[in-house]
Amino acid sequence: MRAISRRELLRFVGIGMGAAVLAGCAGAPTAAPAATEAPKVEEKPTEAPAATAAPPSGEVVTLTFWKGPHKAAGDETKLCAGPTLEKFMAQYPSIKVEFQEVPWSGYNEKFSAAFAAGQPPDVSYQTESFPTFVKAGNILPLDELIAESGFDLKVMLERAIEIVTYDGKIYAMPWIEGGSILMWNKELFEKAGLDPETPPDTMEQFVDYALKIRALGDDIYGYAVGPRDWHENGYWGIRWGGQWFNKDYTQCLADSKEFIEGYQFMADLFFKHQVAMPAAITGQEPGAYGYFRDGKVGMTTYQSIVANSLRRDNPNLKLGGAFVPKGPADEPAGRAAYGGVGALAIAKASKHVKEAWTLVQWLVTPDALKSWLGCLGFATARSDVFLFQDDPVLSVGETGRKFHFFWPYTEWVFKFWDIEATYIEAIQLGQMKVDEALKELTAKVNDILKEAQQA
Amino acid sequence: MDATARVEVAEAVRPSSRVARRRVSRTAVRRNVVAYLFLLPFFVLFVTFTAIPFVSALWLSLQKGLLAGPKTFVGFRNFAYLPHDTITRTVLLNTVKYVATIVPIAVFSALGLAFLITNRYVRGRDFFRAVVYFPILAAPAAAAQIWSYILAPRFGLLSYALSALGLGDIYFLSNPRLALLSIALIEWWRGIGFHVILFIASMIGIPQELKEAARIDGANAWQVATKVTIPLMRPVILFSVVMGTIWAFQLFDTVFVLTNGGPMNSTATIVWYIYNYAFRYSQLGLAAAMGVVLLCIIAPISYVQMRVLGREIEYA
């Protein structure tokens, strides 16, 4: 390889320096907007049956379907997706579905690359990164398909429809509605002299129960949560009556009195009452999940689907599930917990839109939901389908939908989560006081909101 | 042949016309065509996987837009934004701290290990050479995962050993003051083999006569090492330092797997930041701009290193 001469190197560095100087003179950058508008739900008389889509030539159309894996039940493809899609293909012999699990760690990369290359999956499972693809023009609006097929949107949770609506258009079909619940270890409850069937209902009881469990031993804790778990840590302020944002997402309100009180309560669990497992421990392997699974923690909060993972990883764990204990705010905010929607989208570049829509419609039918989501342990985004009425833990995820608060599905939400996680972690590690952490957090989040507005 | 005669010969053989020059040029090309053909695969790969992405990255740094969508030209706005971003300063500082820690430690310790392994009194030199080199063969993400269990509080191997010594739990990866140092320790373990093998190869290549001459002149082992061996290894040490610095600036895998930039951004590095902007925040222009900044940091540092360490060695 030819060596770079000194002159060439200096020229190269000079260009770099020049760029930096010019950059300093440039104007302020702008970021993309987050446009959400109330959905217009068309009133259709009946729930749409899965449409037929037999191509005139009789040939078999192959659809690609990508989804991030949910391992709670084990091998999703083998146990849940495969059998469900077999049923679909039996019902629609002219459509073949090639299902692929895309690891969460490279989810955005893989989709971005596929969209950029013009070869995206026909149908994809979308979560919070969804708005990015909508804004980039990669996702097909479903309004026309919905209207043509007579699909009855009323059967879907209205809030879930709002999540997938941008500029008045529906870009995906809500499918999963996941939410967090309180989980407790019944055995530790019993050992601590508590009724194993009765979880704490208020925050005062929560502290009281946690103290009793903590008294069981030096390595037993009343409560645990991951310090960077932005979902589980994100609701203390809401339970105390505060809100993260104003209605139009132009201002962060996390430095409010309610938020400071809520997060002070959280900090007290670590430092005043010392019932929470130190964040320095849960921040490393095996994490809050591992310690709870291994019977070292009395209570935690997780998405209800995690119950299936816990049961698989430790079949001896006696698990209880309930709504999150109520904070000072009125319900539903007083029991606020993480909630998220997973939706099914069709790529604009799909060559088989009609068949893809047939699949999407079919996947939200009660039978298909039972076959796939019932297998996983996820609640559905339909307001009339309850899959886990016989399961005391999973059913809480379904009946507690009103307590699930969704994060804004915007392009800046990942940046917001990173800021949120950093400051809440600082509180839990004892590196910052609650009020100063929330003040700094608010300022930084307001910066990104300002960028979003300027775009 | 004196100078005048040389000039005359040169004048005589120099083609006097364009036609003649072209003829010489064609002949030269024909003579070298095989060499060019051998070089062609390299150039194709270089242009495809290095030159085009490099130019694309520079172009992207001047654009704004999502990863998979339309982009607009914004000039140097992305560069102007970087100083205002929430953690730009933190990632730059972390990366510089990391480089300043890992490079000298890696190079000096590798030198020490190389001397030990090549020592004629050491038995099983090949075994030690293999042991030192093995970690490089481990996939970075897999190695990081293994270390996450070694460093885990309470049940991790290292924590267990420290507890046995009465030191109690040390939160290697969740203490903001220790996390970057712990990452440096893991990266040292992973990368040390490269430096050691280079140094051993270089040491073996130094003529024994030079060392023996020094010994005859009364030099002890330390003096032979510092006055003869190390100065003669300077080009290899230079290569080691430059490559070590470049790799250190590119730290990503271990951070991504072990801490994801935490706790409290204490392990957030430039490449981690680039990844986040490109794939999590979907702001490709900003990611590319940060990549250009990284280039502007690495290039002058490497240049200075080459100037300082790459001077000609003269022996009296």
Boltz contact constraints between the chains, C-beta under 6 A:
constraints:
  - contact:
      token1: [A, 9]
      token2: [B, 303]
      max_distance: 6.0
  - contact:
      token1: [A, 13]
      token2: [B, 299]
      max_distance: 6.0
  - contact:
      token1: [A, 13]
      token2: [B, 300]
      max_distance: 6.0
  - contact:
      token1: [A, 16]
      token2: [B, 296]
      max_distance: 6.0
  - contact:
      token1: [A, 22]
      token2: [B, 76]
      max_distance: 6.0
  - contact:
      token1: [A, 23]
      token2: [B, 76]
      max_distance: 6.0
  - contact:
      token1: [A, 23]
      token2: [B, 79]
      max_distance: 6.0
  - contact:
      token1: [A, 23]
      token2: [B, 80]
      max_distance: 6.0
  - contact:
      token1: [A, 26]
      token2: [B, 75]
      max_distance: 6.0
  - contact:
      token1: [A, 26]
      token2: [B, 76]
      max_distance: 6.0
  - contact:
      token1: [A, 26]
      token2: [B, 77]
      max_distance: 6.0
  - contact:
      token1: [A, 26]
      token2: [B, 80]
      max_distance: 6.0
  - contact:
      token1: [A, 29]
      token2: [B, 77]
      max_distance: 6.0
  - contact:
      token1: [A, 29]
      token2: [B, 81]
      max_distance: 6.0
  - contact:
      token1: [A, 108]
      token2: [B, 279]
      max_distance: 6.0
  - contact:
      token1: [A, 109]
      token2: [B, 279]
      max_distance: 6.0
  - contact:
      token1: [A, 112]
      token2: [B, 67]
      max_distance: 6.0
  - contact:
      token1: [A, 112]
      token2: [B, 68]
      max_distance: 6.0
  - contact:
      token1: [A, 115]
      token2: [B, 68]
      max_distance: 6.0
  - contact:
      token1: [A, 116]
      token2: [B, 68]
      max_distance: 6.0
  - contact:
      token1: [A, 132]
      token2: [B, 66]
      max_distance: 6.0
  - contact:
      token1: [A, 132]
      token2: [B, 282]
      max_distance: 6.0
  - contact:
      token1: [A, 136]
      token2: [B, 66]
      max_distance: 6.0
  - contact:
      token1: [A, 136]
      token2: [B, 68]
      max_distance: 6.0
  - contact:
      token1: [A, 136]
      token2: [B, 69]
      max_distance: 6.0
  - contact:
      token1: [A, 138]
      token2: [B, 68]
      max_distance: 6.0
  - contact:
      token1: [A, 228]
      token2: [B, 262]
      max_distance: 6.0
  - contact:
      token1: [A, 280]
      token2: [B, 171]
      max_distance: 6.0
  - contact:
      token1: [A, 280]
      token2: [B, 174]
      max_distance: 6.0
  - contact:
      token1: [A, 281]
      token2: [B, 153]
      max_distance: 6.0
  - contact:
      token1: [A, 283]
      token2: [B, 174]
      max_distance: 6.0
  - contact:
      token1: [A, 284]
      token2: [B, 152]
      max_distance: 6.0
  - contact:
      token1: [A, 284]
      token2: [B, 153]
      max_distance: 6.0
  - contact:
      token1: [A, 284]
      token2: [B, 173]
      max_distance: 6.0
  - contact:
      token1: [A, 284]
      token2: [B, 174]
      max_distance: 6.0
  - contact:
      token1: [A, 285]
      token2: [B, 148]
      max_distance: 6.0
  - contact:
      token1: [A, 285]
      token2: [B, 149]
      max_distance: 6.0
  - contact:
      token1: [A, 285]
      token2: [B, 152]
      max_distance: 6.0
  - contact:
      token1: [A, 414]
      token2: [B, 280]
      max_distance: 6.0
  - contact:
      token1: [A, 414]
      token2: [B, 281]
      max_distance: 6.0
  - contact:
      token1: [A, 415]
      token2: [B, 281]
      max_distance: 6.0
  - contact:
      token1: [A, 422]
      token2: [B, 264]
      max_distance: 6.0
  - contact:
      token1: [A, 422]
      token2: [B, 265]
      max_distance: 6.0
  - contact:
      token1: [A, 425]
      token2: [B, 263]
      max_distance: 6.0
  - contact:
      token1: [A, 425]
      token2: [B, 264]
      max_distance: 6.0
  - contact:
      token1: [A, 426]
      token2: [B, 264]
      max_distance: 6.0
  - contact:
      token1: [A, 444]
      token2: [B, 86]
      max_distance: 6.0
